[in-house]
Amino acid sequence: MPSYEIQVDDNPHKIELTKTTQKTFTAKIDDKPRTIELETDKLNGEQAFTIRIDAKTYRIELSRIEQKKTFPIKVEEAAFKVEVRTSNRKQAFTSFEPTPKVTTRKAALSKQVAVEGAVIAPMTGKMVSVKVKKGDQVKANQVLCTIEAMKMENEITTPKAGTVQEVNVQDGQPVNEGETLFIIA
């Protein structure tokens, strides 16, 4: 799961997402478990939204988030300066193992079956940039693309070296969690 080290008005914090769905997150904020729910389905282009953290609702206003750059954020009426220091994505999001065979037609239609070497979208979002093309040689931990989700830019990397066999996305395209983005062989 992704983890982030952030600085809020000179105070360091660690955030680790432990479980996500499209609108709900289970997170550890400074090692304290929290349930976070988005009050909207779409964040693309929005600069204000509402979240619920452990049954308390907050209105959030922010600009585009970029790693290692300070940006303003407003929570209710309080203003803060925030910087995302590091963003670490654990390998749980990227699968290079074949998925078990689906046994029913209904299950086959509702689930995408990953193939060996598939790099899977860890979240629903918008493709900001695709950094490789078919035929490119890639190294382990090389950035393949960047996905924007909830105003955060997340770099998707490959855990192994190989050759890009397929590129199934392009800049600006929306992606869903679980979609096959690339095939690396």
Secondary structure, DSSP 4 states (H G I P E B T S, - for coil): -EEEEEEETTEEEEEEEEEE-SSEEEEEETTEEEEEEES-S--TT-SEEEEEETTEEEEEEE----TTSEEEEEETTEEEEEEEEEEEE-GGG---SPPPPP-SHHHHHHSPPP-TTEEE-SS-EEEEEE---TT-EE-TT-EEEEEEETTEEEEEE-SS-EEEEEE---TT-EE-TT-EEEEE-
